[in-house]
């Protein structure tokens, strides 16, 4: 009984799909529409535009220089510096490894209340 219900449901579904395909199937006329006779964007294809050669007017400018990119000032070669080495024997009478003496000063603090001896 359960199998027969499944078969009926599958058959009904297949019948509905076939009906939908017939309703929404594209017609051959709609698929193969003839191309429009007139192109709305300007004729039938591209056209070559020919321009007349334009002569440059004489502006009365001086002739261009040939060595336009040559430097105006000739660069001089960099100077060669020589350094002399100085050696120092000692840095004074200091003893190597001696620590400097640090002294601390005792500050007076007047804000502390003095103790009473009882």
C-alpha positions as CSV (number, residue, x, y, z in Angstrom):
1,X,0.0,0.0,0.0
2,X,2.8,2.4,0.9
3,X,4.6,1.6,-2.4
4,X,1.5,2.3,-4.4
5,X,1.1,5.7,-2.8
6,X,4.7,6.6,-3.7
7,X,4.1,5.4,-7.3
8,X,1.0,7.5,-7.6
9,X,2.8,10.6,-6.2
10,X,5.7,10.1,-8.6
11,X,3.3,9.7,-11.6
12,X,1.4,12.9,-10.5
13,X,4.7,14.8,-10.3
14,X,5.8,13.6,-13.7
15,X,2.5,14.6,-15.2
16,X,2.7,18.1,-13.6
17,X,6.2,18.6,-14.9
18,X,5.1,17.7,-18.5
19,X,2.2,20.1,-18.2
20,X,4.5,22.9,-17.0
21,X,7.0,22.3,-19.8
22,X,4.2,22.6,-22.4
23,X,2.9,25.8,-20.9
24,X,6.2,27.6,-20.6
25,X,8.0,26.1,-23.6
26,X,9.4,28.8,-25.9
27,X,7.9,28.9,-29.3
28,X,10.2,28.7,-32.4
29,X,9.1,32.1,-33.5
30,X,10.2,33.7,-30.2
31,X,13.6,31.9,-30.2
32,X,14.5,32.8,-33.8
33,X,13.6,36.4,-34.0
34,X,14.7,38.1,-37.3
35,X,17.4,40.8,-36.8
36,X,16.2,44.4,-37.0
37,X,16.4,45.9,-40.4
38,X,17.8,49.3,-39.3
39,X,20.6,49.6,-36.7
40,X,19.5,52.1,-34.2
41,X,23.1,53.1,-33.5
42,X,24.1,54.4,-36.9
43,X,24.0,52.3,-40.0
44,X,25.3,48.9,-40.7
45,X,28.7,48.6,-39.1
46,X,31.8,50.8,-38.8
47,X,32.9,53.4,-41.2
48,X,36.4,54.6,-41.8
49,X,36.8,58.3,-41.1
50,X,39.4,60.0,-43.3
51,X,41.0,63.2,-42.0
52,X,42.6,65.7,-44.3
53,X,46.3,66.3,-43.5
54,X,46.7,69.6,-41.6
55,X,49.7,71.7,-42.3
56,X,51.4,73.2,-39.3
57,X,51.4,77.0,-39.3
58,X,54.7,78.8,-39.0
59,X,54.9,80.3,-35.6
60,X,58.2,82.1,-36.1
61,X,60.0,80.1,-33.4
62,X,63.8,79.7,-33.4
63,X,65.3,76.4,-34.7
64,X,65.7,73.7,-32.0
65,X,69.1,73.2,-30.5
66,X,70.8,69.9,-31.2
67,X,72.6,69.5,-27.8
68,X,69.5,70.6,-25.8
69,X,70.1,68.0,-23.0
70,X,73.8,68.7,-22.6
71,X,74.8,70.1,-19.1
72,X,75.5,73.8,-18.9
73,X,78.2,73.5,-16.2
74,X,80.8,70.8,-16.5
75,X,81.0,68.7,-13.3
76,X,84.3,68.6,-11.5
77,X,85.5,65.2,-10.2
78,X,85.1,64.6,-6.5
79,X,88.0,65.4,-4.2
80,X,90.0,62.6,-2.6
81,X,90.5,63.1,1.1
82,X,93.3,61.5,3.1
83,X,93.0,61.2,6.8
84,X,95.9,60.8,9.2
85,X,95.5,58.4,12.2
86,X,96.3,59.6,15.7
87,X,96.8,57.3,18.5
88,X,96.4,58.3,22.2
89,X,98.6,56.5,24.8
90,X,96.4,57.2,27.9
91,X,93.4,59.3,28.8
92,X,94.9,60.8,32.0
93,X,95.8,59.7,35.5
94,X,92.6,57.6,36.0
95,X,92.9,54.1,37.2
96,X,91.2,51.6,34.9
97,X,88.2,49.9,36.5
98,X,87.9,52.4,39.4
99,X,84.3,53.3,40.4
100,X,83.4,56.9,41.0
101,X,82.7,57.8,44.7
102,X,79.0,58.4,45.4
103,X,78.0,60.4,48.5
104,X,74.5,60.7,49.9
105,X,73.3,63.7,51.9
106,X,70.9,63.2,54.8
107,X,67.9,65.4,54.4
108,X,66.0,66.9,57.2
109,X,62.4,66.1,57.4
110,X,60.4,68.6,59.6
111,X,57.0,67.1,58.9
112,X,57.5,64.0,61.0
113,X,56.2,64.3,64.6
114,X,58.9,63.7,67.3
115,X,58.5,60.8,69.7
116,X,57.8,61.4,73.3
117,X,59.9,59.3,75.7
118,X,57.5,57.9,78.4
